């Protein structure tokens, strides 16, 4: 079997392999996508392909949508060259169920695949000025919206974009801002610009990035000043907020092997030049949630028909806050850093560790639930119960703590910092917290890059890794006396944590835990047992 439009004609072979095929004509959907673009998505990675692409597939299957999604990769062009084009933009979606079974389905809704390279820019402009285009959506990760570094200065590539102007822009935000200007010039056409990334207030972050660049280009004479009013008029350009949730790990070798045994060719995962782990298939868990602020000035797909929650901004914010600050993300981060230190390579295995399971239970249902935001449309208690009892322990989900530990410095302020602030507001300080300081101490211990046996391990990518490593210089494993307060600049950094942890009353406790965890081999495990029992 081959994952191509021609290959799909071998229906009997797919059926025998237990793989569901589209009932619609994939080639016809691709043709209509090019002729009638309605939905452009930036960021062509794994969660997009199986979740957002899966929603579009359902809508087309149900005859609620005729054209598919125009996919645009803004960072790693190998994704398009090596995963989209050779397979006619098809994706094989593999749902990993907790009972060990898998659901397999070919998704054919990704009608056109482009990049932000020079050769695709004219095509992007053509699409951007189509009067019936309804939305730009995004899964480019939180870093994709960032224009400035920790010092508040533009990154070098953003400075280069500003100087060169929109025609020469290479950053995702620069390209999108330029496309919105094309739409403005075409008659101030309406559009929804929707971040579907897993970050707090994502619509606001996206809007701020676009408006910031637009102001720079207005000042330099590249744009008319009226463009700013267009961007700020929600009846013309909206930036809806959203919350997305679906654990989508790297492609598993075991899945590739099974597909090969069933007769598939060329299914092996690859690592691109930009270090993206990707394959012709995407494996993911079954549970998924997407909540979107219902603000689409030029119409939208019938998302409500495929399980998407359409609501107002306040409710989106509450759902996102519930997940990111209490019910999922803080648990994930705690498991990530301790998993690396304790030698785990699977999140599911960590959930069989009595100390780590107790740690996440304390962080979520105990400490977090006291100050959780209840969104009304989803129950926090039921949500976190599903996370701890079904999602994280799923032994067939090949999700690694090493993947989740990526960019932790950019996450701790939301994942732990918001609960800390809530405790300070409620009780005057955060001294009632026990598990969250333990999680933060675990991250600090992780930053040494030495496991609980004293062996060096490779830390995951993080934009602040070099800076934080420098701050920790002189701290030696097995020598508590080598600690001379090196954590103080980090723990007092409100940019990272959302507040000064010493003022919150837990900075000293974190230092104490950290020092105990560097004392000797097995000290991390010993501290976990002492603190949690």
N, C-alpha and C positions, 0 to 999 in steps of 0.2 A: 504494500500500500504506500501511496505517496500523498503528502499533505499539499495538494495543488488542486486547482479547479478541475483540471483534466483527471487527476487521480480520484476525485470524488465520484466519478462515473462508475467506479468499481463498488457499487453500493452493497453488493452481497458480502464482499470482504470486510467492509466496515461493520456491517450488521453482525457478521460472525465474530468480530473482535469486540462487540458490545459497545460500539461507538455511535452515538446519535449524530445524524447529519442534518444540515439545514433543509427545511421543506421548501424554501424559496430558492430561486435561481441566483446564486452568488454573483455570477457575471453580470446579471441584469441589475442587481443592487449596486455593484461597483460602477456600472455605466451611469445610473441615476445619481450616485453620489457625486460624480464628476460634473454632470450636467446640472444638478439641482442641489448644490451644497447647502445644508441646513445647520450642520453641527461640525465645528472644528475643534479638535482636542490636541493640546500641546503636552508632550510627555508620553512617549509610546511604550512605556515599560510594562512590567508584569501585572501590577494591580489594575492598570487601565485595561489591559487586554482581556483579562478574565472577568472583571467586575463591570466596569463601564461598558466594555465591548459586549459583555454578556447581557446587560440591560438592553442595549441597542438590538442585539440579536433577538431577544424576546419580543421587543416592540415590532420588529419586522415580521417575525413569525406570526404575531397576532394581528398583522395588517394595520397596525397603529402608526407605522412609519414606512416610507417607501425607499428613501435613500439612507445610506449608512453614515459612518463617521469619517471625516477627513482627519487622518492622524499626522501629527507634525512632531518630529523629534528635534529638540532644541540643543541637545548636549552631546549625546553619544550616537553619532551617525551610523556606526556599525550595526546598531539595532535595526535600522531600516535596510541597510545593504545586505545583512547576513541572516536576518530573521523574518523580515516582512517580504521583501521582493522575491527571494527564492521560493517562497511558499504562497505566492499570490495573495498576501495579506491575511491568510487564514491563521487561526489559532486553534490548537487543540487544548481545550480546557479540561483539567483533571481535578475533580473535587475529591479530597481525601476525607472520607468519613471516619468518625471515631471508632466504628466497629471493624475497620480494616478494609471495607469495600471502597471502590472508587466509581464515580460517575464520570463518563468520558463523553465529550461533545465537541464537535467542530463548530467554531464560531466564525461566521462569514460576514459580519456587519462592518468590518473595517475596510471601507470602500476605496480609499485612496491613501497612499503613504508618501509623505514629503519630509523634507528637512528644512532647516533654516539656512542651508548653504546657498550660495549665490545663485546656482542654477535653478533653484526652486522659488526664488523670491517673486518673480513675475507671476507665477501661478498663484502664490499666496495672495498677491494683490488682487488678482482676478476674483478670487473667492471672497476676499474681504469686502468688496464693493457690491456683492450680490444683494439686492434689496430684501430677499427672502431669507437670508442667513439669520439664524436665530440665536446662536450662542458660540462663544469661545469657552472651552473648559480646560482645566489644567490638572495634571499630576506631575509636577516637576520638582517635588520635594521643597521643603521650607527654604533651602539654600537658593533655589531658583529665583526667589523674589528679592533676595538680599542685594542691596546696592552699596552698603557701607560696612566697614569693619568695626571692631569693638571700640575704636577711637572716634567713630563717627565720620570717618573719611571714606570717600568713594574708593571702591576696589579699583585697581589699575585698569581692568577691562571695561569697567563702567565709565571711568574717566575717558578712556579711548573712544567709547561709543558716543559720549556726549560731545567730544571734540569733533569726531568725524561726521556726526549727524545721522538721522534715521535711515538714510539710504545705505549706509555702510555699517549699520549696527549689527553686532553678532550675538549679544546677550539675548536671552529669552524675553526679558522685559523691554529691551530696546526694539526688538523686532515687532513685538505685539503693539507697543506704543505707536510705531510707524504704521502698522496695519490699521489701527484705529483712526489714525489721521487720514488715511486713504478713505475710510468709511465716512469720516467727517466731510471731506472734500466732495464726496459723491452725493451729498445732500443731507448731511447730518442724520444718516440712517441709524435706526435703533438697534441695540444688541445687548444681550446679557453676557457678562464676562465673569465666569464662575470658577473659582478655585475649588478643587475637590481634594486638596492636599490635607494631610493630617497635621494641621497646626491651628492654634487658637486664633480666632478672628481672621480666618484666612481671606475672606472677602475684603476686609479692611486693609490687610497687609498687601494684597494685590493692588487695590485701588491706590494706596499710598505710593507704591513703587511706580505705577504708571503715571500718576499725577506729578510725582517728583521729576521724572525724566521729561515729561511734557513741559514743565515749567523751565527746565534748563534749556530745552530746544526753542521754546518761545523767546527766552532771553537772548539766545544766540541768533535768532532770526530764521530758524528752520521752520517754525510753525507760526500760524496766525494766533494771536492771543485769544480769539474766540473759541479756539479748540478747548481751552480749559473749562469754559462754561458748558460745553458739550459733554465733557467727561464728568462734570459734577451735576448734570441733570439726569436724575434717575429715570425719567420718562424716555430718555434717549439711550444712555449707557448705564446699566445697573451692574453692581458688583455684589451679587448675592453671597451670603455666608453659607457654609455647608459643614457637615460632619460626615466623615467617611470611616468605615471600620470593616476590614476584612484582612485577616492574617494571610499574607502571600509570601511564603519563603522562597529562597532560591530554588531553581529546578533541581529535583532530586535524581541522582544517578539511578536509584532503584526504579523510578518511573520510566526513565529512558530504557533500562534493561527490559522491563515488562513490555513496553511498546515494541521493542525490537523482536522480542519473542512472539509477539502477536502478528508480526509481519510488516511492521513499519520500517521505513528506511530514513536515514539521515536525521535521527531524533536527538542526537547527543547534545548536551548543554555545551555552551562555550563561554569564555570570559573575553569580553571585548577589550579593545585598547584603552578604554576608559574604566576598565575594571567592573563592568556590568556583567552579572551572572544571568544568562538568558538562554532560552531554548525555543524550539518551535512549539513546545507545549508550555503551559503554565499550571503548576500545582498549587492548590490553595484549600483552605478550610471551607466548609459549607456555610456557616453563619456569616451574614454580611448586613451592614446597615449603611444607608445613605439618607441623610436628612438635609434638605435644601430650602433656603428661604425662597418663597414663591414670588420672585420679582423678575419677570421676563418681558421686557417691553416690546419684543417682536414675536411673541409666542414661544412655545416650547414643546418638546415631545411629551407624551402623556405618561410621565414618570410614575404617577400614582397607580397606573395599571400594572407596574412591575415591582411593586413593593417599596418604592421610594417614598419617604415622608416629606410632603410639601407643607411648609408651615411658615411662621413669621420669624424675624431675626432673633427675637428674645428667646424663643423656644430652641432654635438652632444653637444659640450660645449656651443654653442650659444643658442640652444634650452633649455638646462638645466638651463642656466643662466637666460634666459627670464622667465621661469616658477618659479624658486626658488627664484629669487631676485626681481621680479616685478609682475608677472601676477597671481600667485596663493598663494604660500606659505606665503609671508608676510601678505596677506589678512587673511589667515587662522589663523596665530598666533595672529594677532590683535583681531580677533573675539574670539579666545580661551580665552585670558586673561581677556578681558572685559566681555565676556559671563559669566565667573565664578564669577566675581565681581558683576555683575548686576543680577545674579540669573537665567540665561538662561540655559536650558539643551539641546537645539537644535540649531544648526547653522542656519537652515532655519528660525527659529523664530527671530533670531538676524537680519536677512536680512530685516525684516519688521520694525525694529527699525530705525527711521529716522537718529539718530546720528551715529549709527554703520554702516549703509549703506553709509552714507556720508564719514565716516572715511575710509572705504575700497576703496571707489571711489577716495578719495584724495591720498591714498597710491599707488594705482595701475595706473589707467588711467591718473592721474594728475602728481604726483611727480615722480613715477617710469618711466612713459613713456618718460620723458625728457631725460633719460639716458639709456633706454632699449636697450638690444642687440637684433637686428633683425636677426634671423637665416636664413631667406630666404624661408625655406620649410614650415614654419607656420607663420601666421600673428600675431604679438603681440596684435594689436588692436582687431582683431577678437577673439583671444584666451581669452583675459581678459574680453571681452564683454560676451562671453559664460559663463565664470566663474561667473560674477556678476549677469547676467540676467537669467541664466538657472541652473547652477550647484549648487551654494551656496543657492539659494532660494528654491530649490526643496523640497517641504513640505513632500515628501514621503521618504526622505533620513534621517534615524534616527541617524545622526552624531552629536556628542556632543562636546561642547567646552572643556569639561573635558578630553576627549580622546586626542584632538589636543594639549592641554596644556602640555602633557607629554614631558619631556626632553627639555623644551624650552631653557634652558641655552646652549644646544648643537646646537641650531638652529638659534639664533638671529644674530650671526656673519655673516651668509650667507643671511638670509632672510631680514635683515635690513642693515647690515654692508657693503654689497657690493654697495648699492645705496648711502650710506653715503660717501664711498670712491670715488665713481664716481662724486658726487657733489663737494667734496674737489678738485679733479683733474680738474673739469670743472670751478669752481668758486673761488677756493682758500680756501673755507670752506663750511660747510653744513648748514649755517644759513638760507638759503632759504627754508629748509625743515620745515614743520609744523606738518604734520600728522605722520611722522615716529617718531619724538621725543615724540609725544603723545602716540604712540603705545608702545615705550620703557618705558615711564613713567607708562603706564598701567601695563606692566609686573612687574616693581618694586613694584607697589601698590599691585598687585596680590600676590607677595611673602610674604606679611604680613599675608595672609590667613584669612582676614576679609573682608566681603562684604560691599556694599555701605550702608547697614543698620546697620553696626557695628556687624553683626553676624559672628561667626567663620565658615569657610568652609574648607573642606579637599582639600589640594593642590594635584595636580597630581604628579606622580613619576618623579624624576629628580635626576641625579647623584650628582648635586651640591646643592641640596635643603638644606641640613644640614649646609653646609659652608655659603651659602647665608643668611640663617636664622640667623646665628651667627653674620654676618656682620651687619644685620639690628636690632640687639638687642638694646633695649632702645627706639625704635620708637613706639609711642603709637597712636592708632586711637583716633581721637578727640582732640589731643594735638599737634598742629604743632610745638610748642616749644621743643618737645621731639626730633625733628630732629636736629642732631648735625653734619651733614655731613657724615652720615653712608653710603651713596651711593657712595661716592667718590672712594673707592677702586674698586667697581664694574664698574662704568662708565669709569674709566681710564684703565680698564683691556682689553688690545688689544687682548688677547687670546680669550676672550669671544666675543667681538664685531668686531674684525678685525682691530680696531684702537682705540686710546685714544679719547673718545668722547669730552673731553675738548679741545684737540688740534683741533678737527673737528669743534669746535665752538658751540656745542649743549649740552654739559654736564650741564652747569648752567641752561639752559632752562628746561631740564628734571628734575633737582632738584626742580625747581620752580613749575612745574606741579605736581610733587609728593607731595610736601608739601601742595599744595592746595587741593589735593585729599584725604588727611588724616584729614582735618580740622573738618569735621562734617558729620553727616548722609546726604546722597544725594550729597556729594561733588564731587564724580566721575561724576555723571550725569551732574552736574552744569558745571564742567570743560569741559566736552565734548561739551556741548552746546555753551559755550563761545568761545572755540577754533575753532569750526567748522562753526560758523555762522558769 
